[in-house]
Amino acid sequence: MADVAMSGPAALSGRKLWNGARGIFAAVLLSLLFIQPDSARADEDAFAGLATTQFNTIASSVDQIAQQGGPRALPVLRALADKKLFAASEGDALFIRKGDSWEDARSGVPATPDETTLRPVRVNNRVRLAVAAAEAELELVSGTPAERQASATVFYQRHDPAMLPAIDKALSKTDDATLKDTLLNARAAALLSPGAPASDAQAQQQAVAKLRAAGGLDARGILAQASTEETLDPATRKAAEEAVSSIDFELRLWGFGQDAFYGMSLGSVLLLAAMGLAITFGVMGVINMAHGELMMIGAYTTWLTQKAVLSVAPALGSFSLVLAIPAAFLVCGALGIVIERGLIRFLYGRPLETLLATWGLSLILQQVIRSLFGPTNVAVTTPPWLSGSFHLGGIEVTIDRLAIMIFAVVVMAGLTLVLRRTPLGLQMRAVTQNRRMAALMGIRTARVDALTFGLGSGIAGLAGVAVSQIDNVSPNLGQSYIIDSFLVVVFGGVGNLWGTLAAAATLGIGGKALEPLVGAVSGKILLLVLVILYIQRHPRGMFPLRGRGVES
């Protein structure tokens, strides 16, 4: 009986144990059955955060998408950045606009949602920064070489310590030397930033040395911050401070180089503007105050040529500037011959009357252009092959200004060839050195004067073509260059092309060198004073012409 009495409680306890074990087994079985679907829905959960209206949730979702990756991560993030990602007003459905069609954001298959129920996914600055970082992280692993390089640059500029795992992962998978160097810079920047994981003093100083070798404003900013970061080793902070001083010195040197480039660019513009004036003033002794207006007409000829090409043959629009070069030379050269034959030839030997007449002519030309095309600026489009810039060390070289410098050298070389190797050039030099003797030798000085004035006017038109790419084209364009052009001609030596080149380079580089010291306006005034003092000691300029007529 005792055994039977004990069997009741024992049986009840056994049943409880069996039921508990059965429950645990069922729970484990259910978790095993549903673990794969949960993983499969992980991406969906990450994307679902984009369908909310909370910026913090959207930014967190963007970070989660970047961590999970997948083939749809980049397309969705790019659509979000381009404001082409839309969410359904109910639920977590997401769609990407593709022109007039739609596709499902998660699968990429075409879709036909009810557009009346869609709203764009909201973004703010935090979301934009999160998207940029996520795109960079994804492109760093799976993008094209150009995208990977751009992403590495983004990592370097942001120098976020949270990106160190992604940087290390990318470093282990790349053999590209340029990409690896940028990634190493990004890693060094992240190690020196606040919030970076603890590292030994040697690793920190190696990071400082890497950024010091990289140089530039980005590296300087990171090192300047590191020099005051208390969590870094004292020796590291001191090395960062020394690196900042070294980079500052390098930046000053590159700054001088940048100013020299801008000065040469300005000098090339002055050379083009003064080259034709040097010929007319040197050969004919004519003070042509309408020279700037001839430049202006050359710029308007460029604009008209561009419009004509675009209307007749739009495919050749990129080459309209090349066609404008001979057009501006011929238009301005012909106009110069007309001016010389109709006005200037009656005023030879009367410099004051010539100055007043050409000044009045400049006002007439301005008003004619103003009446024909209006007083406002006209838009001369820069062709694609002249747009952009590139870096030469720490110097940013803009392609349009570099092209103007090359163009000025080519024009001067062509003009020198004309003066040295053609009968017209020989006659021009003869008239320049001794007009009376040239006339006695049978040279038709009147014809030489007309052609000379036409040649100088044509070169002014070429200057207008160049200036149209860097300045506003308006009826007042020429007024900005006429005084500087005369200054270049007188300072270099009247009628001497090499003197004009030297004066243009001196005034251009000198003006840009003085601007950081005393300002743009004060620098120009100081430069003018220096030129006046020089001309007082050397009235015939730096390179005076030699000849019997000149010396008499």
C-alpha positions in Angstrom: 0.0 0.0 0.0 2.9 2.3 0.8 4.3 1.7 -2.7 0.9 2.4 -4.3 0.5 5.6 -2.2 3.8 6.8 -3.3 3.2 6.1 -7.0 0.6 8.9 -7.3 2.8 11.9 -6.5 5.7 10.4 -8.5 3.5 9.9 -11.5 2.3 13.5 -11.2 5.8 14.8 -11.0 6.8 12.7 -14.0 4.0 14.2 -16.1 5.0 17.7 -15.2 8.6 17.0 -16.2 7.4 15.5 -19.5 5.2 18.5 -20.2 8.0 21.0 -19.5 10.4 19.1 -21.7 7.9 18.9 -24.4 7.3 22.7 -24.2 11.1 23.4 -24.4 11.4 21.1 -27.4 8.5 22.8 -29.1 10.1 26.3 -28.5 13.4 25.1 -29.9 11.7 23.5 -32.9 9.8 26.7 -33.6 12.9 28.9 -33.3 14.8 26.5 -35.7 11.9 26.7 -38.2 11.6 30.5 -38.2 15.3 31.6 -37.9 15.8 31.5 -41.7 12.7 33.6 -42.5 13.8 36.2 -39.9 17.2 36.5 -41.5 15.5 36.7 -44.9 13.4 39.6 -43.6 16.4 41.5 -42.2 16.8 43.5 -45.3 13.1 44.2 -45.3 13.3 45.5 -41.8 16.1 47.8 -42.7 14.3 49.2 -45.7 11.1 49.5 -43.7 12.7 52.3 -41.6 12.8 54.4 -44.7 9.0 54.4 -45.0 8.7 56.3 -41.7 8.4 60.1 -41.3 11.0 60.3 -38.5 14.4 61.6 -39.6 16.2 59.7 -36.9 14.6 56.4 -37.9 15.4 57.1 -41.6 19.1 57.8 -40.8 19.4 54.7 -38.6 17.8 52.7 -41.4 20.4 54.0 -43.9 23.2 52.9 -41.5 21.6 49.5 -41.2 21.3 49.1 -45.0 25.0 50.0 -45.4 26.0 47.4 -42.8 23.8 44.6 -44.4 24.8 45.5 -48.0 23.1 43.5 -50.7 22.4 44.1 -54.4 19.6 46.6 -53.7 21.4 48.7 -51.1 23.1 51.1 -53.5 20.2 51.7 -55.9 17.9 52.5 -53.0 20.4 54.9 -51.3 21.1 56.6 -54.6 17.3 57.0 -55.2 17.0 58.5 -51.7 19.8 60.9 -52.4 18.3 61.9 -55.8 14.8 62.3 -54.2 13.4 59.5 -56.3 12.5 57.2 -53.5 8.8 57.1 -52.5 6.9 55.4 -49.7 3.3 54.2 -49.5 1.1 56.2 -47.2 0.1 53.0 -45.5 2.5 50.1 -44.8 6.2 50.0 -45.5 6.1 49.6 -49.3 8.9 51.5 -51.1 9.1 52.5 -54.8 11.7 54.1 -57.0 10.7 56.5 -59.8 12.3 55.7 -63.2 11.2 58.5 -65.4 7.5 57.7 -66.1 7.7 54.2 -64.6 8.2 52.7 -61.2 10.1 49.8 -59.7 9.9 48.1 -56.3 12.7 49.3 -54.1 13.3 45.9 -52.4 13.2 43.7 -55.5 13.9 46.0 -58.4 11.0 44.6 -60.5 8.7 46.9 -62.3 5.7 48.0 -60.3 2.5 50.0 -60.8 1.6 51.6 -57.5 -1.2 54.0 -56.9 0.6 57.3 -57.3 -2.0 59.2 -55.3 -1.0 57.2 -52.2 2.8 57.8 -52.5 4.9 60.4 -50.8 8.6 61.1 -51.2 10.9 59.9 -48.4 11.9 62.8 -46.3 15.5 63.9 -45.9 17.4 66.5 -43.9 21.1 67.2 -43.3 21.6 64.3 -41.0 20.0 61.9 -43.5 22.0 63.3 -46.3 25.3 62.8 -44.4 24.2 59.3 -43.5 23.4 58.5 -47.1 26.7 60.0 -48.3 28.6 57.8 -45.8 26.6 54.7 -46.6 27.1 55.2 -50.4 30.9 55.7 -49.8 31.1 52.5 -47.7 29.2 50.4 -50.2 31.0 51.8 -53.2 34.4 51.3 -51.5 33.8 47.5 -51.7 31.7 47.0 -54.8 31.9 50.2 -56.9 33.9 51.0 -60.0 37.5 52.1 -59.6 36.5 55.8 -59.9 33.7 55.3 -57.3 36.0 53.5 -54.9 38.5 56.3 -55.2 35.8 58.9 -54.6 34.5 56.9 -51.6 38.0 56.7 -50.1 38.3 60.5 -50.4 35.0 60.9 -48.6 36.2 58.7 -45.8 39.4 60.7 -45.6 37.5 64.0 -45.4 35.0 62.7 -42.8 37.7 60.9 -40.7 35.1 59.1 -38.7 36.5 56.4 -36.4 33.4 54.3 -36.9 34.5 53.7 -40.5 37.8 52.0 -39.5 36.5 48.5 -40.0 35.3 49.4 -43.5 38.6 51.0 -44.3 40.6 48.0 -43.1 38.3 45.7 -45.1 38.9 47.7 -48.2 42.6 47.8 -47.6 42.8 44.1 -47.5 41.0 43.8 -50.9 42.7 46.4 -53.0 46.0 46.4 -55.0 45.6 49.8 -56.5 48.4 52.0 -55.2 46.5 55.3 -55.5 43.4 53.9 -53.8 45.5 52.3 -51.1 47.3 55.6 -50.4 44.0 57.4 -50.0 42.7 54.7 -47.7 45.9 54.8 -45.6 45.4 58.6 -45.3 41.7 58.0 -44.2 42.8 55.4 -41.7 45.4 57.7 -40.2 42.9 60.6 -40.0 40.4 58.3 -38.3 43.0 57.1 -35.7 43.7 60.7 -34.7 40.1 61.8 -34.5 38.1 62.1 -31.2 36.4 58.9 -30.4 39.0 56.7 -32.1 39.8 53.3 -30.4 42.8 53.3 -28.1 46.1 52.8 -29.9 49.8 52.9 -28.9 51.9 56.0 -29.3 53.9 54.5 -32.2 50.7 53.9 -34.2 49.5 57.5 -33.5 52.9 59.0 -34.6 52.9 56.9 -37.7 49.4 58.4 -38.5 50.8 61.9 -37.9 53.7 61.1 -40.3 51.3 59.8 -42.9 49.2 62.9 -42.8 52.2 65.2 -42.8 53.4 63.5 -46.0 49.9 63.8 -47.5 49.8 67.6 -46.8 47.0 69.9 -47.9 44.2 71.7 -46.0 42.4 68.5 -45.0 45.5 67.0 -43.4 46.3 70.3 -41.7 42.8 70.5 -40.2 43.0 67.0 -38.8 46.5 67.5 -37.4 45.5 70.8 -35.8 42.7 69.1 -34.0 45.0 66.2 -33.0 47.5 68.7 -31.5 44.9 69.7 -28.9 43.3 66.2 -28.3 43.9 65.2 -24.7 43.3 61.5 -25.3 46.4 61.3 -27.5 49.9 60.7 -26.3 51.9 64.0 -25.5 54.6 63.0 -28.0 51.9 62.6 -30.7 50.4 66.0 -29.9 53.8 67.6 -30.3 54.5 65.8 -33.6 51.1 66.9 -34.8 51.9 70.5 -33.9 55.2 70.3 -35.8 53.4 68.7 -38.8 51.0 71.7 -38.8 53.9 74.1 -39.0 55.5 72.1 -41.8 52.2 72.0 -43.8 51.7 75.7 -43.3 55.0 76.4 -44.9 54.3 74.2 -47.8 50.9 75.8 -48.3 52.5 79.2 -48.4 54.9 78.0 -51.1 52.0 76.6 -53.1 50.1 79.8 -52.5 52.9 81.7 -54.1 52.8 79.3 -57.0 49.0 79.8 -57.3 49.4 83.6 -57.3 52.1 83.2 -60.0 49.7 81.2 -62.1 46.9 83.8 -61.7 49.5 86.5 -62.4 50.6 84.8 -65.6 46.9 84.4 -66.6 46.3 88.1 -66.1 49.5 88.9 -67.9 48.4 86.8 -70.9 45.1 88.7 -71.1 47.0 92.0 -70.9 49.4 90.8 -73.5 46.6 90.0 -75.9 44.9 93.3 -75.2 48.2 95.4 -75.6 49.8 93.5 -78.5 47.7 95.2 -81.2 48.0 98.5 -79.5 51.8 98.1 -79.4 51.8 97.8 -83.2 49.6 100.8 -84.0 51.1 103.0 -81.4 54.6 102.0 -82.3 54.4 102.2 -86.1 51.8 105.0 -86.5 52.1 106.9 -83.2 48.3 106.8 -82.9 46.8 106.9 -79.4 43.8 104.7 -80.2 41.3 105.1 -77.3 38.8 102.9 -79.2 41.1 99.8 -78.9 39.1 98.5 -76.0 35.9 98.8 -78.1 37.5 96.7 -80.8 38.1 94.0 -78.2 34.4 94.3 -77.2 33.4 93.8 -80.8 35.6 90.7 -81.0 33.8 89.3 -78.0 30.4 90.1 -79.5 31.5 88.4 -82.8 32.3 85.3 -80.7 28.8 85.4 -79.3 27.2 85.9 -82.7 29.3 83.1 -84.2 28.3 80.8 -81.3 24.6 81.5 -81.9 24.9 81.0 -85.7 26.7 77.7 -85.3 24.1 76.4 -82.8 21.2 77.4 -85.0 22.7 75.9 -88.2 24.7 73.0 -87.0 24.1 72.3 -83.3 26.4 69.3 -83.4 29.3 71.7 -84.0 28.4 73.9 -81.0 31.5 72.8 -79.1 33.7 74.1 -81.8 32.1 77.5 -82.3 34.9 79.1 -80.3 37.4 77.8 -82.8 35.4 79.3 -85.7 35.0 82.6 -83.8 38.8 83.2 -83.9 39.2 83.9 -87.6 35.8 85.6 -87.7 36.7 88.1 -84.9 40.1 88.8 -86.5 38.5 89.5 -89.9 35.6 91.6 -88.6 37.8 93.7 -86.3 40.6 93.9 -88.9 38.3 95.2 -91.6 36.7 97.7 -89.1 40.2 98.9 -88.2 41.1 99.5 -91.9 37.8 101.5 -92.3 38.6 103.5 -89.2 42.1 104.3 -90.4 41.0 105.3 -93.9 37.9 107.2 -92.7 39.3 109.0 -89.6 42.8 108.4 -88.5 44.7 109.3 -91.7 43.4 112.9 -91.5 44.8 113.3 -88.0 48.5 112.2 -88.4 50.9 114.4 -86.5 48.1 115.7 -84.3 48.1 113.4 -81.2 45.7 115.5 -79.1 43.1 115.5 -81.9 43.6 111.8 -82.5 43.1 111.0 -78.8 39.9 113.0 -78.7 38.6 111.6 -82.0 39.2 107.9 -81.0 37.7 108.5 -77.6 34.6 109.9 -79.3 34.6 106.9 -81.6 34.8 104.5 -78.6 31.6 106.1 -77.2 29.9 105.7 -80.6 30.8 102.1 -80.9 29.5 101.4 -77.4 26.2 103.0 -78.2 25.9 101.1 -81.5 26.4 97.8 -79.7 24.0 98.9 -76.9 21.4 99.8 -79.5 21.8 96.5 -81.4 22.1 94.0 -78.6 21.0 95.8 -75.5 22.8 97.1 -72.4 22.9 93.9 -70.5 25.5 91.1 -70.6 25.3 88.4 -73.3 26.1 84.8 -72.4 29.1 83.3 -74.2 29.1 79.6 -73.4 32.4 78.0 -72.5 32.8 74.8 -74.5 33.1 71.6 -72.5 36.8 71.0 -73.5 37.7 74.4 -71.9 35.8 73.7 -68.6 37.1 72.2 -65.4 40.5 72.3 -63.8 43.3 70.0 -62.6 45.8 70.1 -59.8 49.6 70.5 -60.3 50.8 69.7 -56.9 49.1 72.3 -54.7 48.2 74.6 -57.6 44.8 74.5 -59.2 45.1 75.1 -62.9 41.9 76.1 -64.6 41.8 74.9 -68.2 40.2 78.1 -69.7 43.0 80.3 -68.3 45.7 77.9 -69.3 44.2 77.9 -72.8 44.3 81.7 -72.9 48.0 81.7 -71.9 48.8 79.2 -74.7 46.6 81.3 -77.1 48.5 84.4 -76.2 51.8 82.7 -76.8 50.6 81.4 -80.2 49.3 84.8 -81.3 52.6 86.5 -80.3 54.6 83.8 -82.2 52.4 84.3 -85.3 52.7 88.1 -85.1 56.5 87.8 -84.7 56.6 85.5 -87.7 54.6 88.1 -89.7 56.9 90.9 -88.6 60.1 89.0 -89.3 59.3 86.8 -92.3 56.8 88.7 -94.5 57.2 91.7 -96.8 54.5 93.5 -94.8 56.5 93.0 -91.7 59.6 94.3 -93.3 57.8 97.4 -94.5 56.2 97.9 -91.0 59.6 97.7 -89.3 61.1 100.1 -91.9 58.3 102.6 -91.3 58.7 102.2 -87.5 62.4 102.9 -87.6 62.4 105.8 -90.1 59.1 106.7 -91.8 60.7 109.4 -94.1 63.5 107.1 -95.3 61.0 104.3 -95.9 58.9 106.6 -98.1 61.9 107.6 -100.1 62.7 104.0 -100.7 59.4 103.5 -102.4 57.3 102.0 -99.5 53.7 103.1 -99.6 53.5 104.3 -96.0 49.7 105.0 -96.3 49.1 101.4 -97.3 51.3 100.2 -94.5 49.5 102.4 -92.0 46.1 101.0 -93.1 47.3 97.4 -93.0 49.1 98.0 -89.7 46.0 99.5 -88.1 43.9 96.6 -89.4 46.4 94.1 -88.1 46.4 95.7 -84.6 42.6 95.9 -84.7 42.4 92.2 -85.7 44.6 91.2 -82.8 42.3 93.2 -80.5 39.4 91.1 -81.8 41.4 87.9 -80.9 41.8 89.4 -77.4 38.0 89.8 -77.3 37.6 86.1 -78.1 39.8 85.2 -75.2 38.3 87.7 -72.7 34.8 86.4 -73.6 35.6 83.2 -71.7 36.6 84.8 -68.4 34.7 88.1 -68.3 31.3 89.5 -68.8 30.5 90.5 -72.4 28.8 93.8 -72.4 29.1 97.2 -74.2 31.5 98.4 -71.4 33.9 95.5 -71.8 36.7 97.5 -73.4 36.8 100.1 -70.7 38.2 97.6 -68.3 41.3 97.0 -70.4 42.2 100.2 -72.3 44.2 101.9 -69.5 46.1 98.7 -68.6 46.9 98.1 -72.3 48.4 101.6 -72.6 50.3 101.0 -69.4 51.8 97.8 -70.7 52.8 99.4 -74.0 54.5 102.4 -72.4 56.2 100.3 -69.7 57.5 97.7 -72.0 58.7 100.1 -74.7 56.6 101.5 -77.5 56.4 99.3 -80.6 58.5 96.4 -79.0 56.7 93.1 -78.7 59.2 91.6 -76.4 58.9 94.7 -74.2 55.1 94.2 -74.3 55.5 90.6 -73.2 57.9 91.5 -70.3 55.6 94.4 -69.2 52.5 92.2 -69.3 54.1 89.5 -67.2 55.6 92.0 -64.8 52.3 93.8 -64.2 50.2 90.6 -64.0 52.4 88.7 -61.6 53.3 91.9 -59.6 49.6 92.8 -59.2 48.7 89.3 -58.0 51.7 89.3 -55.6 50.7 92.6 -54.1 47.0 91.7 -53.6 47.4 89.5 -50.5 49.7 92.1 -48.9 47.8 95.4 -49.4 44.5 94.4 -51.1 43.4 94.5 -54.8 42.7 98.2 -55.1 45.7 99.4 -53.1 47.9 96.9 -54.9 46.9 98.3 -58.3 47.6 101.8 -57.1 51.0 100.9 -55.7 51.9 99.1 -58.9 50.8 102.1 -61.0 53.0 104.4 -58.8 56.0 102.0 -59.3 55.5 102.1 -63.0 55.3 105.9 -63.1 58.5 106.1 -61.1 60.3 103.7 -63.5 59.1 105.6 -66.5 60.4 108.8 -65.0 63.9 107.3 -65.0 63.4 105.4 -68.3 61.0 107.3 -70.5 61.3 104.9 -73.4 60.4 101.8 -71.3 62.2 98.6 -70.6 63.0 97.7 -74.2 63.2 100.9 -76.3 63.3 100.6 -80.1 66.5 101.4 -81.9 66.7 103.3 -85.2 67.6 106.6 -86.8 64.0 107.8 -86.8 63.5 106.7 -83.2 66.7 108.2 -81.9 66.4 111.5 -83.7 
